[in-house]
Amino acid sequence: MDVQKRNFIIIMVTNFLVAGSTTMIMPFLSLYIESLGDFSDEYVQRWAGLVFGVTFVAALFMSPIWGRIADRYGYKPILIINGFGIAISIYLMGAADSVHELFMIRLFMGVVTGFIPTSLAFVSTQTPKEIAGKTLGTLQMGSVSGTLFGPVIGGLMADSFGFDYTFIITAVVIGIAASLVALGIKEVKKVANKDAHVYARKTIIQGILHHRLLINVMIITSLIQVGNFSIQPLLSLYVAELTVDSSQVAFLAGVTFSAAGVGNLLFARRWGRLGDSIGYEKVLGFLLLLSFTFIVPQAFVTELWQLMVLRLLFGVAVGGMIPTTTALMRREAPVEIQGEIMGYNTSFRFLGNIIGPVFGGIVSGFIGISSVFIVTGVLFVLAFAFLKYTLAKPEQDFEDVLLEQEMKSM
């Protein structure tokens, strides 16, 4: 087996393990906080949101830093640090004595969170540009599969073994994933141009802001996550409105939410391969319109099965966006700064993770849960309009933009 294929298989397996393990703890996080003291429902709900969100806040600022380090020293060391860092964080979560300790541990976890985005960047840089979409779409199947099974397994383990042992088992599994990377991955060093320019961080940021396509795609990346996360905290309430048997709400909400993941799993590779053939911009624009088409009708369903079908179709559309945007970054960024560019793109993803639940809560508070689907659909249309506007402008070479910004700052 050649090095590239072995690396890909290991990364796909470890993505499954990490995604599945980190989502194991999500179903019982609020219950775990409740077990740390005699708290009111309002206190538990408020701190559950803070404890969940602080990880993404820290990760938002750290992603470009890890990317810049990866450009210099390689992705494998970053994957190992992130893997063992997440494992240690989850182990410590099980040993927390107070909510404030748990909050600080989750903050530290945000510093080392980024295993899956880093693995995407790693595979992207090791993959020829002409098949990047198909390869990244296939890789996403690993993390999506883990995300689908993780919450179910985590809930069953918490019921069977208790919170403490679930945290320990989860930490061990992620430690095994990090060990697989350490022992099995052989990184093929990127060959940079001998005359490659060393760009300052300020120059790279200014270059992104002035490169119409890159900044637009990063904003779209954030909107994708807003669309995914805006309804997540409210989905069980919406399912409750559509079902008669209240005893099955939690289970039915889980199945409904997982439907989008199934659609994602089935079509991510196909969209990536199509992007390789006809262009990532065309596929991205089509998927944005497709997402709008499938998310807006979710506001008007009268039966739960209708919502499940639409969530499945929405997942089909959304599933191609992350590998498509990542492949596009791979195409545009010079090889010597790809890690940092991917890091900024990851920051926009985490920003969407933070904004999504808050955005959904505000919209539903003013005009109802069903309106969240409509407003989110409008965001996808706006993203499509921005993309079309960008593509109508003259094409920009990112290296030329970087050099121009560097000259201005001198």
N, C-alpha and C positions, 0 to 999 in steps of 0.2 A: 504493500500500500504506500503510495507516495505521501510526502509530508503534507501537502495541501489538503488532501482528502482526509488524512488522519486528524489534522487540526480541526477541520470542519465538523467531523463526527464528534470529537471531544467537546467542542464548543456547543454543539446542538444538545448533547446529553447534559452538559453542565447548566445550560440555559434552562432546560426542563427542571432540573433539580433545584436551582436557585429560585426560579419563578414560582415553582410549586411550593417550596419551603417558606419563602417570604410571605406568600398569600395564605399559608396555613393559619397564621396567627390573627388574620383580619376578622374572621367571624366572631371571635371571642374577646377582642381587645377591650371593648367597653365592659364586658363581664369581668375581665381581669382587673380593670381599674376599680370596679365595684368591690372586688374582694380585698382590696388594699386598705379599706377602712369603712366607717359608717357614714356614707355620703348620700346626699340628696340626688334625685334623678337629674336635676338641672346641673349639678356639679359634675356628675359622671359624663353627661352628654357634652358639656363644654370642654372638659379635659380630654375626652375621647377625640374630639375634633383637633385640639391642640397637639396632642401626642401623635396623631396620625399625620398632621400637616407639617410638623416641624422637620421631619425627615426630608421632605421635598424642598423646604426652604434652604436647608444646609446644602443639599445636593445641587440646587440651582446655582449656587456660587462656586461650588467645588468642581463641577464638571469641566469647565474650560481649563482649570489648573491641572487636573489629571490629564486632560488631552495634551496640554503643552509638555508635561513631563513625558507622556507616551511618545511624543514626536522625538524627544531626545534619547530616551532610554529604552523604548520599545513598549508594546502593549502587554506582554506577558507579565512583567513585574507588577503592573497596575491591576491586572486581573487577579493575581495572587493576593495582593494587599487588600483589594476590595472583597474578595471571597472570604478570607480569614477574618477581615474586619467585620463583615456582616455576621459571620458565625459567632464571633465573640460578643457582638452587640446583642444578638438574640439570646445567647446564654445568660448574659447579665440582666436582660429584661426579666427572666424567670427568677432572678435573685433580688429584684428591686423590693425595697421595704416601704416605699411611699410613691405617690403619684409624681412628685417632683423629681425623684430619682429616675423614674421611668421616662419622664420628659427629657432629662439630660442624656440618658442612654440613647433615646431615639434621635436626639440632636447629633450625638456622635455617630450614630448609624448613618445619618445623612451625609456626613463627611466622607464615609467610605462606600456609600451607595453609588452604584453605577456599573455593576458587573455586566448587566445585560447590554446597556448602551455601548460600553467599552468593547464588549465582544462583537457587537455589530460593526463597530469601527474597525476592529482588528481584522475580521473576515473581509470587510470591504477593501481594506488596503492590500490584502493578500490575493484579491480576486481581480482578474482582467476586467476592464471597464465594460466590455461588450456583453458580459454575462453577469454583471453585478446585480441587476434587478432580480433575476431568477434565483441566484444564490442567496441573496438576503431574504427573499420571500420564503425560501425553503427553511432558512435558519429561524425565521420568526415562528415557524410551526412548533419549534421546541419550547419557546417561552410561552406561547399561547396555550399549548397543551398543559404546561405546568400551572398556568393561571386558572385553567378550567378545573383541574382536579384538586389543586391545593386547598381551596376553602372547604371543600367537602371532606377531604382527608383530615384537615386540621380540626374541623368541628367534631368528627368522629373520635379523633385522638383525645381531644379535650374532655369529651364525655367519658371515655374509657379509662384514661390514665391521669387526668387532671392537668391543670395549667403548667405546673412546674416541669413535669416529665415531657410535655409537648414541646416546651421551649428547648429542653435539652436535646430531644430527638431531632428537632428542626436544625439546631446549631450543628449537630454532628453531620447531618446530611449535607449542609452547605460546606462544612469543613472537608468532607469527602470530595465535593465538587472542586473546591480550591486545590486540593491535593492532586486531582486528575489533571488540572491545568499545569501545576508545577512539575509533575512527572511526565506528562504525555505530550504537552505542546512544544513544538519546535518552531520558534518564530523566524521567518525568513525576513531578514533586515531589508527595509526599503532602500532602494538605490536612488539617492538624491542626485540631482544635477551637480556636477563639479562646481559650476558657477552659481549654485543655488544661493539665493539671498537670505540673510537672517533678518526676519521682520520682528520689530518690537510689538509687544502686545497691543499698544495703543494703535499702531498702524493697522494691525489685523482687524481690530474692532471698527476702526474708521472705514477700512476696506469693505467689510461686511455691510455696514450701513449705507455705503455708496454703490454697492453692487445690487442692482434692482432685483435680480432673480434670487440671489442667495437670501437677502433679508426677507423677501416675500415668502420664500419657501419655509424659512424659519418661523415666520408668523403663522403660516398654514399649519406647521407642525404643532404649534401651541394650540391652535383652534381645534385640531383633531382631538387633542387631549381634553380640551374644554367640552367638546361634544360627547366624549366618552364618559367623563366624570360628572358632568352637570346633573345627570339624572340618577347617578348611582346611589346617593343617599336617600333619594325619594322613591326609588323603584318599588320598594316593598309597600309603601303607602299607596302607590298607584295600582299595584297588583291587588291590594286589599279592596280597592274600589270596584275592581272588575270580577272579584270572586265571591262566591256565596259562603264557602267553607272557610271560616276564619282560622281554623286550627292548622290549615295547610299553607298559610300565607308565606311563612319563611321559606319553606321548601319551594313553593311555586315562584317566589321572587328569585331564588337562586337559579332555578331552571330558566326563567325568563332572561336573567342577566347573562347566563352562560350561552344562550342562543346566539348572541352576537359573537362570542368567542368561537363557536362552531363555524359560523359563516367565515370568520377571519381565517380559521385554520384551513378551510377547504379551498380558499381562493387566493391566499397571499402569494403563493408560488406562481400561479397563473398570471396575476397582474404584473409581477416582477418580470416574467418572461416577455409579456406583451410590451412592457416599457423598454426592454432591451431591443425589441424589434422596431417599434414605431416612434420611440421617443418618450422620455419620462414626463415631460411637460404635458403632452397630449393625454397620457393615461391619468396623470394627477388631476387635470381639469375635468375629465370625464368622471372620475371617482368623486370629486366634490359635488358635481351635479347629481350623481347617483345617490350620494349620502343625503342630499336635500330631499330627493324623491322618496326615500324610504323612511326618513326620520319625521317629517311633518305629519304623515297620516297616523303616526302613533298617538297623536293628540286626540284623534277622533274615533278610536276603537271602542267597541261596545262589548267585546268578548275577549277573554284572556288569550285564546288561541290566535286571535288576530294580532295581538301585541307580540306574541312569540314569533310568529311568521315574519313580521316586520322587523323585529330585532335581529333575526337570522339574516334577512336581506341587508339590513344596515351593516351588519358585521362583514358581509361579503364585500361591501363598498369600502368600508374603513380599513379592512385587512390589507389592502394593497398600498395604502398611503405611506406607512412608515418605511417599508423597504424601497418604495419609489423615491421618497424624499432623501433617504440615505444614499441611494445610488446616484442621485443627482448631485449631492454634495461630493461624493467620490469623484464624479466627472469634473466638477468645476475647480476643486481645491488643488493647489500644488502639492506634490507628494510630501514635501518636507514640513507642511503645516496642517496636514489632514486631521491629525489627532485633535488639535486645538479647534479647528472648524467644527468637527463632529461634537466636541465638547460644548461649544456654544449652541449647536442645534439641540443637544441633550438638555441644556439649560432651558431652552424654550419649551421642550416637552414637559419638564418639571414645573415650569411656570403654569402651563395648562392644567397640570394635576392640581395645583394650588387654587387657581382661579375657578376651575370647573364646579366643585361642590359649593363654593361661596356664591358663584353666579347663579347656579340652579336654585339655591335656597332663597336668594333675593327675588328672582323672577317668580318663583312659585308663591312666595309670601305676598306679592302684590297682585298677581293675576292668575294664580292657580297652577297646579302641577302640570296639567296638560299643555299649558302655554310654554313650558320649558322646551318641549320638542319643537314648537314653531319658531321660537326665538333662536334656538340652536341651528335650525335649518336655514334661517336668514343669514347667520354667520358663515355657513358653508357657501351660500350664494355670493356673499361679499368677498370671500376668499377667492372664489372663481373669477369674479370681476377684476380683482387686483392682479390675479395671475394673467388674465387675458390682456390687461393694460400693460403689464410688464413685457409680455411676449411681443406686443405691438411696437415696442421701442427697439432701437438698434441694439444688437447683441454686444455684451461687454465681456472682455477677457479679464478674469479676476486678478491675474498677475499685473496687468497694466493698471488696474484700479489701485492695487497695493502700492505700486511704484509712484503713482500720482499722489496718493495720500502721504507717502513718505516724503516726497519733495515739498509738499505744502507745509509739513511739520518742521522742516529744517530751518 
